[in-house]
Amino acid sequence: MRLERLCEMELINRDSSFGEKSLVARPFGGQEGSGYGEGDGSVKGDRISGTLRWMNHPTVGHYDN
C-alpha cells in the first residue's frame, strides 16, 4: 500500500453546544467516562481544500487489561 499526502488540516476547538470547549462525563464516579469535543478548521492541499467541522466522542479513563 502506498500512502499519499492529501492535505494539511488545522483543527480549532470551539465552545460546544453545551458551552464548554470539551466535556468529560463520568456517570459512575470512577476513572472511566465518555468525552465530547467539537471545532472547526481548514483543509489545504493540491488535491483537496476547504473548511471543515469536526466532532470527537472518545472513551476516557484507566483500563486494566
Secondary structure, DSSP 8 states (H G I E B T S, - for coil): -------EEEEEE---TTSSSEEEE-TTSSS-EEEEEEEEEEEE-SS--EEEEEEE--EES----
